[in-house]
Amino acid sequence: MSNNPFKGIDSLKLTFNHIKIWYTAGMGFFTDAYDLLIISYIIATFTDSYKYYGLSMPGFTDYLIGSSADFWTGLLASSAIITAILGQLIFGFLGDKLGRKSVYGIEASLLTIGALLSAFSWNLPSLIFFRSIMGLGIGGDYPISATIMSEYANVKDRGKLIALVFSNQALGSIAALAVGIISASIFTPDIAWRVMAGVGAIPAATVIYLRRKVPETPRYSLLVKGDHEEAKKAAKFLGTDIEASSNVKSGIRGIGEFLSSYLPILIGTAGTWFILDIAFYGTGVYSSSALAPIFGSPFPSKSAMLTLGEFQSDLAKALFLGGVPFLVGFPGYFTAVALLDKLGRKWIQAQGFIAMAIIYAIVSSVMLVKGTKVIGFTIAPTLAFIIYSLSYFFIDFGPNTTTFVIPAEVYPTKYRTTGHGISAASGKVGAAITTYLFPALIAGIGIKEIMVMLAIL
């Protein structure tokens, strides 16, 4: 299009309403990251309180011990991820079919309801069901929030703004770490896990009203709906105007034309996200249970049961240990934000994948194993732990951020949320596979072989 009707929006300086949209869009990703880490803490609270404190929680503990423990642990960890796939595909389709605004706020409502009801679950199947509702909301948030930020952003700051929406994951991880440790320290285990689950409803609840008030994006209004007045209203929201007659429409006519033109790009955005989430969710969801036996557990090796105070202290330490890699990853998000519009998306994505592969290969090579158990390292364990934790920095200053940003930019307006939804769903398929299989893989082949597989991947 030779005459760009969005010139005013593209060349706009950063405004307060850009920041308002960032906050409105970002709280879903805060909740997504909170959920990723907090479920590992909830699983650790269930299993460790039985193992070291002798507390059996009726309706929960009996599912997570015994011969079917791996099945139920995997299902609990992956339930929200599985339904997130549906949410990404459904909301991605609806966002293009009905408009971004028409569905915006519904996903935040699902997030809030699912997290709140999880805290009041009466047994493990009900907890899995309520987390599945939350998963639909998490999934729906990806294509809609990314696209709304992309379509309201100015060109100069677009990568930075979309990455900032996603970087709320960093804040969500830190919040989960704080809530998990504080809950484990001051509440009995049967209350602590409910507090951990319920707090996840708060950030999503704060943006439901704001999301319903965001105008339809100017690009969707003009290029898909052909509504000139609505497009002008959206531009006015940012303090500018659009220059176009009312007959401007998208050049892509149907889904067939979209797929024939964009299939190679779709394979690229979906494939890289699939590979990333296998590593990110597998090592993330099971950070506490996977890392504690490798790098030393605060729990005593003797079988005698702990007092409540001793157990609370040791559980808090174990949860902190599981959260350390997320602390290391925290600056990675903001490094990506700072450099995305300078270095470019592809370079940051490639170097992140390369660094992850090297780190996984190093960590696996320094492990000494007996059967499937890690019995030591050829270097100081603290150094091995630091090297491993660095993988989270390069995940976040790398493909975790760029796989989110790129699909929000490369697809035409008419199929942008569909393209982003398919890409994000592909990632969550990888996440669901690894989250479900990880407990069995740790027991079956051990963490050393898992690291080798991740390095190759």
HELIX and SHEET records of a PDB file:
HELIX    1   1 LYS A    7  ASP A   10  1                                   4    
HELIX    2   2 PHE A   16  TYR A   53  1                                  38    
HELIX    3   3 THR A   61  LEU A   64  1                                   4    
HELIX    4   4 ALA A   69  LYS A   97  1                                  29    
HELIX    5   5 ARG A  100  VAL A  103  1                                   4    
HELIX    6   6 ILE A  106  SER A  118  1                                  13    
HELIX    7   7 LEU A  124  TYR A  152  1                                  29    
HELIX    8   8 ARG A  158  PHE A  166  1                                   9    
HELIX    9   9 ASN A  168  ILE A  186  1                                  19    
HELIX   10  10 PRO A  189  VAL A  199  1                                  11    
HELIX   11  11 ALA A  201  ALA A  205  1                                   5    
HELIX   12  12 ILE A  208  LYS A  213  1                                   6    
HELIX   13  13 PRO A  218  ARG A  219  1                                   2    
HELIX   14  14 TYR A  220  VAL A  224  3                                   5    
HELIX   15  15 HIS A  228  PHE A  237  1                                  10    
HELIX   16  16 ILE A  255  VAL A  285  1                                  31    
HELIX   17  17 SER A  287  PHE A  295  1                                   9    
HELIX   18  18 LEU A  308  LEU A  343  1                                  36    
HELIX   19  19 ARG A  345  SER A  365  1                                  21    
HELIX   20  20 PRO A  381  ASP A  396  1                                  16    
HELIX   21  21 PRO A  399  VAL A  405  1                                   7    
HELIX   22  22 PRO A  407  VAL A  410  1                                   4    
HELIX   23  23 THR A  413  TYR A  415  5                                   3    
HELIX   24  24 ARG A  416  GLY A  444  1                                  29    
HELIX   25  25 GLY A  446  ILE A  456  1                                  11    
SHEET    1   A 2 MET A 367  LYS A 370  0                                        
SHEET    2   A 2 LYS A 373  PHE A 377 -1                                        
END                                                                             
